[in-house]
Amino acid sequence: MISDVFFPRVNGVSTSIQTFRHDLAARGCETWLVAPQYPGRWPDDARVLRQPSRYLAFDPEDRMMKSRPTLAACLALAGKVDVLHVQTPFVAHRLGIKAARALRVPVVETYHTFFEEYLHHYVPLLPASIARALARTFSRRQCNAVDAVVAPSRQLADVLERYGVARRIETIPTGLNLDEFEHGDGAAFRARFGIAADRPVMLLVGRVAHEKNIGFLLRVLGEVVLRVPEALLVIAGEGPALAGLRRAAADAGLANQVLFVGYLDRRGPLLDCYRAADVFVFASRTETQGLVLLESLALGVPVVSTAVLGTKEVLANAAGAVVVQEDVAEFAAAVTRVLTEPALRAKLASAGREFVEQHWSSREMARRLLQLYEELVRTRRVDSTTTRYDSAA
Protein backbone atom coordinates (compact mmCIF):
# COMPACT_ATOMS: atom_id res chain seq x y z
CA MET A 1 0.00 0.00 0.00
CA ILE A 2 1.08 3.56 -0.63
CA SER A 3 -0.66 6.61 0.83
CA ASP A 4 -0.14 10.35 1.14
CA VAL A 5 -1.62 10.18 4.66
CA PHE A 6 -1.45 7.89 7.69
CA PHE A 7 -1.42 8.24 11.45
CA PRO A 8 -0.67 10.39 13.38
CA ARG A 9 -2.71 12.33 10.78
CA VAL A 10 -6.25 11.47 11.82
CA ASN A 11 -8.85 11.02 9.10
CA GLY A 12 -10.98 8.35 7.43
CA VAL A 13 -8.20 7.25 5.07
CA SER A 14 -5.81 6.56 7.95
CA THR A 15 -8.50 4.62 9.78
CA SER A 16 -9.39 2.61 6.68
CA ILE A 17 -5.76 1.67 6.03
CA GLN A 18 -5.20 0.62 9.63
CA THR A 19 -8.40 -1.45 9.73
CA PHE A 20 -7.74 -3.28 6.48
CA ARG A 21 -4.10 -3.98 7.31
CA HIS A 22 -5.11 -5.51 10.63
CA ASP A 23 -7.76 -7.78 9.14
CA LEU A 24 -5.77 -8.70 6.03
CA ALA A 25 -2.97 -9.85 8.32
CA ALA A 26 -5.45 -12.05 10.19
CA ARG A 27 -6.17 -13.72 6.82
CA GLY A 28 -2.50 -14.30 6.10
CA CYS A 29 -2.01 -11.31 3.81
CA GLU A 30 0.84 -9.14 5.06
CA THR A 31 0.98 -5.55 3.83
CA TRP A 32 3.80 -3.07 3.49
CA LEU A 33 2.75 0.57 3.80
CA VAL A 34 4.70 3.44 2.26
CA ALA A 35 3.59 6.68 3.95
CA PRO A 36 4.98 10.12 4.87
CA GLN A 37 6.98 11.04 7.93
CA TYR A 38 5.32 13.49 10.33
CA PRO A 39 6.84 15.62 13.07
CA GLY A 40 5.12 13.50 15.71
CA ARG A 41 5.97 9.86 16.40
CA TRP A 42 3.58 6.96 15.93
CA PRO A 43 4.00 3.33 17.09
CA ASP A 44 4.44 1.84 13.61
CA ASP A 45 4.93 -1.84 12.90
CA ALA A 46 8.00 -3.02 10.99
CA ARG A 47 6.21 -2.94 7.62
CA VAL A 48 5.39 0.77 7.70
CA LEU A 49 8.03 2.53 5.61
CA ARG A 50 8.03 6.23 6.49
CA GLN A 51 9.32 8.57 3.78
CA PRO A 52 10.90 12.04 3.99
CA SER A 53 8.21 14.65 3.46
CA ARG A 54 7.74 18.37 2.95
CA TYR A 55 5.64 20.83 4.97
CA LEU A 56 2.60 22.20 3.12
CA ALA A 57 1.95 25.83 3.96
CA PHE A 58 -1.59 25.74 2.54
CA ASP A 59 -2.45 22.53 4.43
CA PRO A 60 -0.22 22.21 7.52
CA GLU A 61 -1.97 19.06 8.76
CA ASP A 62 -0.65 17.09 5.80
CA ARG A 63 2.76 16.32 4.32
CA MET A 64 4.05 15.74 0.79
CA MET A 65 6.32 12.74 0.35
CA LYS A 66 9.57 13.36 -1.54
CA SER A 67 9.43 11.54 -4.85
CA ARG A 68 12.89 9.98 -5.20
CA PRO A 69 13.13 8.16 -1.83
CA THR A 70 9.46 7.19 -1.98
CA LEU A 71 9.79 5.56 -5.39
CA ALA A 72 12.97 3.83 -4.24
CA ALA A 73 11.13 2.43 -1.21
CA CYS A 74 8.44 0.99 -3.47
CA LEU A 75 10.92 -0.53 -5.91
CA ALA A 76 12.85 -2.10 -3.03
CA LEU A 77 9.78 -4.28 -2.42
CA ALA A 78 10.40 -6.22 -5.65
CA GLY A 79 9.65 -9.88 -5.04
CA LYS A 80 7.85 -9.11 -1.77
CA VAL A 81 4.53 -7.80 -3.09
CA ASP A 82 1.92 -9.20 -5.48
CA VAL A 83 -0.37 -6.14 -5.68
CA LEU A 84 0.19 -2.41 -5.23
CA HIS A 85 -2.72 -0.63 -3.57
CA VAL A 86 -2.85 3.17 -3.93
CA GLN A 87 -4.86 4.89 -1.20
CA THR A 88 -4.69 8.57 -2.18
CA PRO A 89 -4.62 10.53 -5.46
CA PHE A 90 -1.55 12.75 -5.12
CA VAL A 91 2.12 11.72 -4.89
CA ALA A 92 1.01 8.23 -3.91
CA HIS A 93 -0.98 7.82 -7.12
CA ARG A 94 1.77 9.04 -9.45
CA LEU A 95 4.53 7.01 -7.83
CA GLY A 96 2.28 4.02 -7.20
CA ILE A 97 1.47 3.71 -10.90
CA LYS A 98 5.14 4.06 -11.82
CA ALA A 99 6.24 1.50 -9.25
CA ALA A 100 3.55 -1.01 -10.21
CA ARG A 101 4.66 -0.91 -13.83
CA ALA A 102 8.29 -1.41 -12.84
CA LEU A 103 7.40 -4.26 -10.47
CA ARG A 104 4.96 -5.75 -13.02
CA VAL A 105 2.18 -6.15 -10.48
CA PRO A 106 -1.48 -5.11 -10.73
CA VAL A 107 -2.44 -1.80 -9.14
CA VAL A 108 -5.63 -1.04 -7.21
CA GLU A 109 -6.78 2.38 -6.04
CA THR A 110 -9.36 3.23 -3.40
CA TYR A 111 -11.40 6.33 -4.27
CA HIS A 112 -11.80 7.79 -0.79
CA THR A 113 -12.61 11.43 -1.57
CA PHE A 114 -15.57 12.85 -3.49
CA PHE A 115 -13.62 15.65 -5.15
CA GLU A 116 -16.58 16.99 -7.12
CA GLU A 117 -18.09 18.39 -3.91
CA TYR A 118 -14.73 19.11 -2.31
CA LEU A 119 -12.45 21.04 -4.66
CA HIS A 120 -14.36 24.32 -4.89
CA HIS A 121 -14.10 24.84 -1.13
CA TYR A 122 -10.31 25.02 -1.46
CA VAL A 123 -10.09 26.99 -4.71
CA PRO A 124 -12.77 29.64 -3.99
CA LEU A 125 -11.76 31.89 -6.89
CA LEU A 126 -12.59 29.12 -9.35
CA PRO A 127 -16.30 28.94 -10.29
CA ALA A 128 -17.92 25.89 -8.69
CA SER A 129 -19.08 24.51 -12.08
CA ILE A 130 -15.53 24.60 -13.44
CA ALA A 131 -14.10 23.07 -10.26
CA ARG A 132 -16.58 20.20 -10.47
CA ALA A 133 -15.78 19.59 -14.15
CA LEU A 134 -12.07 19.52 -13.38
CA ALA A 135 -12.66 17.12 -10.49
CA ARG A 136 -14.64 14.77 -12.73
CA THR A 137 -11.93 14.77 -15.40
CA PHE A 138 -9.19 14.30 -12.81
CA SER A 139 -11.03 11.39 -11.18
CA ARG A 140 -11.84 9.65 -14.47
CA ARG A 141 -8.22 9.79 -15.66
CA GLN A 142 -6.81 8.53 -12.38
CA CYS A 143 -9.27 5.66 -12.07
CA ASN A 144 -8.74 4.58 -15.67
CA ALA A 145 -4.98 4.41 -15.04
CA VAL A 146 -5.28 1.47 -12.61
CA ASP A 147 -6.42 -2.14 -12.93
CA ALA A 148 -9.30 -1.86 -10.48
CA VAL A 149 -10.97 0.75 -8.30
CA VAL A 150 -12.35 0.23 -4.80
CA ALA A 151 -15.33 2.44 -3.97
CA PRO A 152 -16.38 2.66 -0.29
CA SER A 153 -20.07 2.79 -1.23
CA ARG A 154 -22.40 1.77 -4.07
CA GLN A 155 -23.45 5.39 -4.49
CA LEU A 156 -19.85 6.43 -5.13
CA ALA A 157 -19.35 3.54 -7.54
CA ASP A 158 -22.35 4.84 -9.50
CA VAL A 159 -20.78 8.32 -9.57
CA LEU A 160 -17.53 6.92 -11.00
CA GLU A 161 -19.42 5.00 -13.66
CA ARG A 162 -21.18 8.23 -14.68
CA TYR A 163 -17.78 9.91 -14.94
CA GLY A 164 -16.81 7.34 -17.57
CA VAL A 165 -14.52 5.14 -15.48
CA ALA A 166 -14.09 2.01 -17.57
CA ARG A 167 -12.01 -0.04 -15.13
CA ARG A 168 -13.42 -2.65 -12.78
CA ILE A 169 -15.10 -1.00 -9.78
CA GLU A 170 -15.66 -3.00 -6.59
CA THR A 171 -17.75 -1.67 -3.72
CA ILE A 172 -15.87 -2.56 -0.53
CA PRO A 173 -16.58 -0.32 2.48
CA THR A 174 -14.28 -0.08 5.45
CA GLY A 175 -15.77 -2.23 8.17
CA LEU A 176 -15.39 -1.88 11.90
CA ASN A 177 -13.29 -4.00 14.24
CA LEU A 178 -15.69 -4.19 17.15
CA ASP A 179 -12.93 -5.37 19.49
CA GLU A 180 -11.63 -1.79 19.41
CA PHE A 181 -14.97 -0.40 20.58
CA GLU A 182 -15.48 -2.19 23.87
CA HIS A 183 -14.15 0.54 26.14
CA GLY A 184 -14.46 4.26 26.79
CA ASP A 185 -15.21 6.28 29.92
CA GLY A 186 -17.74 9.03 29.32
CA ALA A 187 -17.68 10.24 32.92
CA ALA A 188 -13.91 10.74 32.74
CA PHE A 189 -14.26 12.80 29.56
CA ARG A 190 -16.95 14.99 31.09
CA ALA A 191 -14.84 15.54 34.20
CA ARG A 192 -11.79 16.42 32.11
CA PHE A 193 -13.65 19.17 30.24
CA GLY A 194 -15.87 20.36 33.08
CA ILE A 195 -19.13 19.07 31.57
CA ALA A 196 -21.83 18.35 34.13
CA ALA A 197 -22.86 14.71 34.36
CA ASP A 198 -26.46 15.50 33.39
CA ARG A 199 -25.74 18.05 30.66
CA PRO A 200 -27.15 16.95 27.24
CA VAL A 201 -24.27 16.49 24.79
CA MET A 202 -24.36 16.45 21.01
CA LEU A 203 -21.17 15.20 19.34
CA LEU A 204 -19.44 15.52 15.99
CA VAL A 205 -16.16 13.72 15.28
CA GLY A 206 -14.23 14.49 12.12
CA ARG A 207 -12.08 16.92 10.22
CA VAL A 208 -13.23 20.49 10.80
CA ALA A 209 -13.45 21.40 7.14
CA HIS A 210 -15.80 23.38 4.93
CA GLU A 211 -17.20 20.36 3.09
CA LYS A 212 -18.35 18.77 6.36
CA ASN A 213 -21.31 21.19 6.56
CA ILE A 214 -20.65 22.02 10.21
CA GLY A 215 -22.15 25.48 9.83
CA PHE A 216 -25.49 23.77 9.29
CA LEU A 217 -25.07 21.93 12.60
CA LEU A 218 -24.49 25.24 14.36
CA ARG A 219 -27.85 26.43 13.03
CA VAL A 220 -29.41 23.19 14.27
CA LEU A 221 -27.87 23.79 17.69
CA GLY A 222 -29.41 27.26 17.72
CA GLU A 223 -32.84 25.64 17.41
CA VAL A 224 -32.14 22.84 19.87
CA VAL A 225 -31.14 25.20 22.69
CA LEU A 226 -34.54 26.89 22.46
CA ARG A 227 -36.02 23.64 23.83
CA VAL A 228 -32.96 22.17 25.57
CA PRO A 229 -31.15 25.25 26.94
CA GLU A 230 -28.22 23.32 28.43
CA ALA A 231 -27.42 21.42 25.20
CA LEU A 232 -23.71 21.35 24.33
CA LEU A 233 -22.20 20.54 20.92
CA VAL A 234 -18.76 18.91 21.24
CA ILE A 235 -16.63 18.98 18.08
CA ALA A 236 -13.66 16.59 18.11
CA GLY A 237 -11.25 17.35 15.30
CA GLU A 238 -9.19 20.06 13.68
CA GLY A 239 -9.01 21.58 10.24
CA PRO A 240 -9.07 24.70 8.07
CA ALA A 241 -12.62 25.75 9.04
CA LEU A 242 -11.92 25.85 12.79
CA ALA A 243 -11.34 29.59 13.17
CA GLY A 244 -14.37 30.44 11.06
CA LEU A 245 -16.61 28.13 13.04
CA ARG A 246 -15.44 29.62 16.33
CA ARG A 247 -16.41 33.05 15.02
CA ALA A 248 -19.73 31.78 13.70
CA ALA A 249 -20.59 30.22 17.07
CA ALA A 250 -19.74 33.45 18.87
CA ASP A 251 -21.71 35.55 16.39
CA ALA A 252 -24.75 33.31 16.91
CA GLY A 253 -24.50 33.65 20.68
CA LEU A 254 -23.53 29.98 21.02
CA ALA A 255 -19.97 30.32 22.30
CA ASN A 256 -20.93 28.64 25.58
CA GLN A 257 -22.84 25.89 23.78
CA VAL A 258 -19.95 24.68 21.58
CA LEU A 259 -16.80 22.95 22.81
CA PHE A 260 -13.90 22.34 20.41
CA VAL A 261 -11.63 19.62 21.80
CA GLY A 262 -9.27 19.03 18.86
CA TYR A 263 -7.96 15.68 17.72
CA LEU A 264 -8.24 12.86 20.26
CA ASP A 265 -6.24 9.65 20.38
CA ARG A 266 -8.34 6.79 19.03
CA ARG A 267 -6.84 4.38 21.55
CA GLY A 268 -8.51 6.02 24.55
CA PRO A 269 -9.59 9.66 24.70
CA LEU A 270 -11.71 9.46 21.55
CA LEU A 271 -13.60 6.46 22.93
CA ASP A 272 -14.20 8.42 26.13
CA CYS A 273 -15.53 11.29 24.03
CA TYR A 274 -18.01 9.07 22.20
CA ARG A 275 -19.21 7.54 25.47
CA ALA A 276 -19.82 11.00 26.93
CA ALA A 277 -22.29 11.91 24.18
CA ASP A 278 -26.06 11.53 24.18
CA VAL A 279 -26.41 11.86 20.40
CA PHE A 280 -24.04 11.97 17.42
CA VAL A 281 -24.90 14.53 14.74
CA PHE A 282 -23.72 14.52 11.13
CA ALA A 283 -24.62 16.43 7.98
CA SER A 284 -21.67 16.12 5.59
CA ARG A 285 -22.53 16.14 1.88
CA THR A 286 -19.23 14.66 0.69
CA GLU A 287 -18.64 11.48 2.69
CA THR A 288 -17.66 8.45 0.64
CA GLN A 289 -18.64 6.33 3.63
CA GLY A 290 -18.82 7.97 7.05
CA LEU A 291 -16.92 5.69 9.42
CA VAL A 292 -17.65 7.92 12.40
CA LEU A 293 -21.33 6.97 12.10
CA LEU A 294 -20.47 3.30 12.52
CA GLU A 295 -18.09 4.07 15.37
CA SER A 296 -20.80 5.98 17.17
CA LEU A 297 -23.36 3.21 16.73
CA ALA A 298 -20.82 0.60 17.85
CA LEU A 299 -20.29 2.55 21.08
CA GLY A 300 -24.01 2.82 21.76
CA VAL A 301 -24.44 6.49 20.83
CA PRO A 302 -27.59 7.19 18.79
CA VAL A 303 -27.10 9.02 15.49
CA VAL A 304 -29.11 11.80 13.89
CA SER A 305 -27.84 12.37 10.36
CA THR A 306 -28.62 13.25 6.80
CA ALA A 307 -28.05 10.46 4.26
CA VAL A 308 -26.07 11.67 1.27
CA LEU A 309 -23.69 9.71 -0.97
CA GLY A 310 -21.76 7.22 1.20
CA THR A 311 -23.73 7.90 4.36
CA LYS A 312 -26.87 6.80 2.52
CA GLU A 313 -25.45 3.29 2.29
CA VAL A 314 -24.16 3.23 5.87
CA LEU A 315 -27.52 4.37 7.23
CA ALA A 316 -29.74 2.25 4.98
CA ASN A 317 -32.02 0.37 7.39
CA ALA A 318 -29.69 1.38 10.22
CA ALA A 319 -31.10 0.60 13.61
CA GLY A 320 -29.79 3.13 16.10
CA ALA A 321 -30.00 6.07 13.69
CA VAL A 322 -32.61 8.69 12.86
CA VAL A 323 -32.22 9.83 9.24
CA VAL A 324 -33.46 13.31 8.41
CA GLN A 325 -33.34 15.81 5.55
CA GLU A 326 -30.95 18.75 5.53
CA ASP A 327 -33.56 20.96 7.11
CA VAL A 328 -32.78 22.86 10.30
CA ALA A 329 -36.22 22.44 11.88
CA GLU A 330 -36.51 18.72 11.07
CA PHE A 331 -32.96 17.97 12.19
CA ALA A 332 -33.35 19.96 15.42
CA ALA A 333 -36.64 18.24 16.24
CA ALA A 334 -35.02 14.80 15.88
CA VAL A 335 -32.07 15.79 18.07
CA THR A 336 -34.40 17.23 20.69
CA ARG A 337 -36.40 14.00 20.83
CA VAL A 338 -33.27 11.91 21.39
CA LEU A 339 -31.98 14.28 24.06
CA THR A 340 -35.26 14.52 25.97
CA GLU A 341 -36.61 10.94 25.72
CA PRO A 342 -34.39 8.53 27.71
CA ALA A 343 -36.37 5.46 26.60
CA LEU A 344 -35.90 6.30 22.93
CA ARG A 345 -32.21 7.01 23.49
CA ALA A 346 -31.69 3.64 25.21
CA LYS A 347 -33.56 1.78 22.47
CA LEU A 348 -31.48 3.38 19.73
CA ALA A 349 -28.24 2.76 21.63
CA SER A 350 -28.92 -0.96 21.99
CA ALA A 351 -30.04 -1.41 18.39
CA GLY A 352 -27.06 0.48 16.96
CA ARG A 353 -24.36 -1.87 18.19
CA GLU A 354 -26.32 -4.94 17.10
CA PHE A 355 -26.71 -3.41 13.63
CA VAL A 356 -22.96 -2.83 13.27
CA GLU A 357 -22.18 -6.37 14.47
CA GLN A 358 -24.48 -7.90 11.87
CA HIS A 359 -23.72 -5.75 8.82
CA TRP A 360 -20.37 -3.98 9.11
CA SER A 361 -17.76 -6.48 10.24
CA SER A 362 -14.26 -5.41 9.15
CA ARG A 363 -13.30 -9.07 8.77
CA GLU A 364 -15.85 -9.57 6.00
CA MET A 365 -14.66 -6.44 4.17
CA ALA A 366 -11.06 -7.66 4.35
CA ARG A 367 -12.13 -11.01 2.87
CA ARG A 368 -13.67 -9.20 -0.09
CA LEU A 369 -10.59 -7.03 -0.63
CA LEU A 370 -8.30 -10.06 -0.49
CA GLN A 371 -10.52 -11.81 -3.04
CA LEU A 372 -10.08 -8.83 -5.37
CA TYR A 373 -6.30 -8.96 -4.94
CA GLU A 374 -6.24 -12.68 -5.73
CA GLU A 375 -8.37 -12.28 -8.85
CA LEU A 376 -6.17 -9.47 -10.18
CA VAL A 377 -3.01 -11.50 -9.58
CA ARG A 378 -4.48 -14.53 -11.39
CA THR A 379 -5.55 -12.35 -14.31
CA ARG A 380 -2.12 -10.76 -14.55
CA ARG A 381 -0.46 -14.20 -14.59
CA VAL A 382 -2.79 -15.46 -17.30
CA ASP A 383 -2.16 -12.34 -19.38
CA SER A 384 1.60 -12.71 -18.95
CA THR A 385 1.48 -16.36 -20.00
CA THR A 386 -0.60 -15.49 -23.06
CA THR A 387 1.79 -12.70 -24.03
CA ARG A 388 4.80 -15.03 -23.82
CA TYR A 389 3.01 -17.68 -25.88
CA ASP A 390 1.99 -15.18 -28.55
CA SER A 391 5.53 -13.79 -28.72
CA ALA A 392 7.01 -17.26 -29.12
CA ALA A 393 4.58 -18.03 -31.89
RAQUI-V367690 format. One record per residue. N is the residue number from 1. RES is the residue in one small letter. PHI is phi in whole degrees, 0 to 359 (NA if undefined). BURIAL is # if it has 24 or more other C-alpha atoms within 12 Angstrom, else .. D_LAST is the distance of its C-alpha to the last C-alpha in Angstrom with 1 decimal. Layout:
n=<N N>
res=<RES RES>
phi=<PHI PHI>
burial=<BURIAL BURIAL>
d_last=<D_LAST D_LAST>
This chain:
n=<1 2 3 4 5 6 7 8 9 10 11 12 13 14 15 16 17 18 19 20 21 22 23 24 25 26 27 28 29 30 31 32 33 34 35 36 37 38 39 40 41 42 43 44 45 46 47 48 49 50 51 52 53 54 55 56 57 58 59 60 61 62 63 64 65 66 67 68 69 70 71 72 73 74 75 76 77 78 79 80 81 82 83 84 85 86 87 88 89 90 91 92 93 94 95 96 97 98 99 100 101 102 103 104 105 106 107 108 109 110 111 112 113 114 115 116 117 118 119 120 121 122 123 124 125 126 127 128 129 130 131 132 133 134 135 136 137 138 139 140 141 142 143 144 145 146 147 148 149 150 151 152 153 154 155 156 157 158 159 160 161 162 163 164 165 166 167 168 169 170 171 172 173 174 175 176 177 178 179 180 181 182 183 184 185 186 187 188 189 190 191 192 193 194 195 196 197 198 199 200 201 202 203 204 205 206 207 208 209 210 211 212 213 214 215 216 217 218 219 220 221 222 223 224 225 226 227 228 229 230 231 232 233 234 235 236 237 238 239 240 241 242 243 244 245 246 247 248 249 250 251 252 253 254 255 256 257 258 259 260 261 262 263 264 265 266 267 268 269 270 271 272 273 274 275 276 277 278 279 280 281 282 283 284 285 286 287 288 289 290 291 292 293 294 295 296 297 298 299 300 301 302 303 304 305 306 307 308 309 310 311 312 313 314 315 316 317 318 319 320 321 322 323 324 325 326 327 328 329 330 331 332 333 334 335 336 337 338 339 340 341 342 343 344 345 346 347 348 349 350 351 352 353 354 355 356 357 358 359 360 361 362 363 364 365 366 367 368 369 370 371 372 373 374 375 376 377 378 379 380 381 382 383 384 385 386 387 388 389 390 391 392 393>
res=<m i s d v f f p r v n g v s t s i q t f r h d l a a r g c e t w l v a p q y p g r w p d d a r v l r q p s r y l a f d p e d r m m k s r p t l a a c l a l a g k v d v l h v q t p f v a h r l g i k a a r a l r v p v v e t y h t f f e e y l h h y v p l l p a s i a r a l a r t f s r r q c n a v d a v v a p s r q l a d v l e r y g v a r r i e t i p t g l n l d e f e h g d g a a f r a r f g i a a d r p v m l l v g r v a h e k n i g f l l r v l g e v v l r v p e a l l v i a g e g p a l a g l r r a a a d a g l a n q v l f v g y l d r r g p l l d c y r a a d v f v f a s r t e t q g l v l l e s l a l g v p v v s t a v l g t k e v l a n a a g a v v v q e d v a e f a a a v t r v l t e p a l r a k l a s a g r e f v e q h w s s r e m a r r l l q l y e e l v r t r r v d s t t t r y d s a a>
phi=<NA 224 213 283 221 194 307 279 290 265 195 294 293 301 296 298 300 299 295 294 299 298 279 294 299 296 263 88 254 277 236 266 234 261 211 286 281 236 301 278 267 219 285 288 275 292 262 264 255 282 245 306 219 253 288 249 297 277 210 296 288 255 227 248 295 283 296 298 293 292 297 299 296 294 293 292 272 306 85 254 234 252 218 249 248 273 253 217 263 252 302 300 294 299 284 297 298 298 293 298 295 293 278 59 235 294 236 246 225 269 266 277 242 274 295 300 256 239 298 293 291 255 232 296 284 272 307 302 296 290 300 295 296 296 296 295 296 302 294 300 295 294 293 283 270 245 277 202 242 258 253 289 210 295 298 289 300 297 300 295 296 293 294 102 290 260 283 298 240 247 272 223 293 276 275 239 273 294 298 278 237 260 243 114 235 295 296 295 296 298 296 299 254 68 262 302 300 258 284 292 238 263 226 230 243 155 294 273 229 301 287 278 63 286 302 298 294 295 293 299 302 302 282 298 292 293 252 232 302 270 303 233 259 262 243 256 153 224 161 292 267 299 297 296 289 300 296 298 296 295 297 273 74 246 304 272 253 234 236 266 247 74 290 235 297 293 274 185 303 292 296 300 298 303 296 282 273 263 204 259 241 204 213 295 262 240 291 279 211 100 299 297 295 293 299 298 298 296 266 78 254 300 244 240 206 283 229 230 54 294 292 297 287 299 265 298 57 280 293 95 232 247 264 227 279 281 226 303 295 295 296 297 296 294 297 299 300 296 289 255 240 303 295 296 299 293 297 295 299 294 291 296 295 299 298 295 301 279 240 228 291 294 295 292 295 295 300 292 293 297 299 297 305 298 294 293 296 299 297 297 293 296 299 294 297 296 296 296 294 296 293 293 289>
burial=<# # # # # # # # # # # # # # # # # # # # # # # # . . . . . . # # # # # # # # . . . . . . . . . # # # # # # . . . . . . . # # # # # # # . . # # . # # # . # . . . # # # # # # # # # # # # # # # # # # # # . . # # # # # # # # # # # # # # # # # . . . . . . . . . . . . # . . # # . # # # . # # # # # # # # # # # # # # # # . # # . . # . # . # # # # # # # # # # # # . . # . . # . # . . # # . . . . # . . . # # # # # # # # # # # # # # # # # # # # # # # # # # # . . # . # # # # # # # # # # . # # . . # # . . # . . . . # . . # # # # # . # # # # . . # # # # # # # # # # # # # # # # # # # # # # # # # # # # # # # # # # # # # # # # # # # # # # # # . # # # # # # # . # . # . . # # # # # # # # # # . . . # # . . # # # # # # . # # # . # # # # # # # # # # # # . # # . . # # . . . . . . . . . . . . . . . .>
d_last=<36.9 38.2 41.3 43.8 46.6 47.7 51.0 53.7 52.9 53.8 52.0 49.8 46.6 48.0 49.2 45.9 44.0 46.6 46.6 42.9 42.5 45.4 44.1 40.4 41.7 43.7 40.4 38.8 36.9 38.2 38.0 38.4 40.3 40.3 43.5 46.3 49.4 52.7 56.2 57.1 55.8 54.0 53.4 49.6 47.6 45.6 42.3 43.8 42.9 45.5 44.7 47.2 48.3 50.5 53.6 53.4 56.7 56.0 54.9 56.5 55.4 51.8 49.9 47.0 44.6 43.9 40.4 39.6 40.8 39.4 35.9 36.2 37.5 34.4 32.0 34.0 32.9 29.4 28.5 31.6 30.6 28.0 29.2 31.2 34.0 35.9 39.5 40.9 40.0 41.3 40.3 38.5 36.2 35.3 34.7 33.2 30.4 29.9 29.9 27.6 24.9 25.5 25.6 22.5 24.6 25.5 28.8 31.7 34.8 38.2 40.1 43.6 45.6 46.5 46.7 47.8 51.2 51.3 50.6 53.7 56.0 54.8 54.6 57.9 58.2 55.0 55.8 54.5 52.6 50.6 50.1 48.7 46.3 45.0 44.6 42.6 40.3 40.0 39.2 36.6 34.7 34.9 33.8 30.8 29.6 29.1 27.1 30.2 33.9 36.8 39.9 43.2 44.5 43.5 45.7 43.7 40.4 41.8 42.8 39.3 37.9 40.6 39.6 36.1 34.2 30.9 29.7 30.4 34.1 35.7 39.5 40.5 44.1 45.5 47.6 50.8 51.4 54.8 55.7 56.2 58.7 61.3 63.7 65.6 69.3 70.5 74.1 73.1 71.3 74.3 76.6 74.5 74.7 78.2 77.2 79.9 78.8 79.7 78.3 75.7 72.4 69.5 66.3 63.2 60.5 57.9 57.2 60.2 58.3 59.0 56.3 57.8 60.7 63.3 65.9 65.9 66.8 69.7 71.0 70.6 72.5 75.3 75.7 75.5 78.3 80.6 80.6 79.5 81.3 80.1 76.4 74.2 70.7 68.8 65.7 63.5 61.1 61.0 59.4 60.1 62.4 64.8 67.5 67.5 67.8 70.7 72.5 71.8 73.2 76.3 76.8 76.7 79.2 76.8 76.7 78.3 76.0 72.7 71.6 68.6 67.6 64.3 61.3 62.0 60.1 58.1 59.1 62.7 64.6 62.3 62.7 66.5 66.3 64.6 67.2 70.0 69.0 70.4 67.7 64.4 64.1 60.9 60.2 57.1 55.2 51.9 51.0 47.5 48.9 52.3 52.3 55.9 56.8 55.3 56.9 60.2 60.0 58.9 62.0 64.3 65.0 65.1 63.1 64.2 61.3 59.8 56.4 54.0 50.2 49.3 52.8 52.8 50.2 52.0 55.3 54.3 56.8 57.7 60.8 62.7 62.1 64.0 61.8 63.7 63.1 63.4 67.1 69.6 72.2 69.9 68.2 71.6 73.0 70.2 70.6 74.3 74.1 71.9 74.2 77.4 76.5 76.0 75.2 72.4 71.0 71.0 69.3 66.5 66.1 65.7 63.3 61.1 60.1 59.4 57.1 55.0 54.8 53.5 51.1 50.0 49.1 46.9 45.3 43.9 42.5 40.8 39.2 37.7 36.4 34.9 33.1 31.7 30.4 28.8 27.0 25.7 24.5 22.7 21.1 20.0 18.4 16.5 15.3 14.3 12.4 10.5 9.9 8.6 6.2 5.1 5.4 3.8 0.0>
